[in-house]
Amino acid sequence: MKKGGSKHIMMTIEAFSKRSGLSKSTLRYYESEGLLQTTRGENGYRLFSEDQIHKAQLIQSLRLADVPISEIKRYLHAALPEREQLKQGWIEELRRKHQLLGIGLQYLESSGEKESIFLVEHEAETIIWFAEEAPMGGFNETFFRRGKELRQVRISYHNTYLKYLSGLNSVKALVGFGISKRDLAHVDHVHDIYSIENLPSSVCLTLPFTEPIFKIAEAYKALVKYAYTHEWIAAGPIIEKYKGADSRRMEILLPVAKLHKMEGKRG
């Protein structure tokens, strides 16, 4: 059936399905979402215009790339500069998902004999670091003192951290407090800050530690050995994470990002 020129050739859903390669149920769904337009023939059947074949195939391609329907709608109505911005956003998100899938697969392949080491996604966090020195296992007083200083200037914190620098009996380390960004307005009232770090979100190998503190070095070695044996690549230094300043619940975290196997496949 024709209406006007050749660009307005109309076809039934069955014919459009064969030409586009999309199932009839998929076409009905895209129509219901307003992505494809139809008219009704004299017999009441829905008719698609031939010039929507490319559009239908584009929509399906974006769906297979895991682009949400809402963003496809925005893309179809956007000008070229906005389309390019949307594409770049999708590319970055897919790369992140690809990396996470690769990391997840590697964890499953490597965790059989060592299920005490876990894989976690650590959320982005702003951390205030202080340079401190104390005997091994003697940082509780430091956490308490620094935490009290922060609370006095109305800075609240959720997690506390320790980043080892050097030493055995007398340990030099960075003691950190995870704060909200709104509390950054009060940091000028805090003395002796070593640094303020905007820690990005990351995937970490984590080892819960419940042993006596003198065994902490062995735990570090076990985590590093596990990562090396299974070809994980460290994306940052090991840090100790505590749930509260004086809590005995501690996790040793090793951020990981890229994998040897993934790197080897790149040209």
Secondary structure, DSSP 8 states (H G I E B T S, - for coil): -BSSSGGGBEEEHHHHHHHH---HHHHHHHHHTTSS-EEE-TTS-EEEEGGGHHHHHHHHHHHHTT--HHHHHHHHTS-HHHHHHHHHHHHHHHHHHHHHHHHHHHHHHH-TT-TTSEEEEE--EEEEEEEEEEETT--HHHHHHHHHHHHHTT--EEEEEEEEEE-SSEEEEEEEEEE-GGGGGGGGG-SS--EEEEE--EEEEEEEE-S-GGGHHHHHHHHHHHHHHTTEEESS--EEEESSTT-S-EEEEEEEEEEHHHHHT--
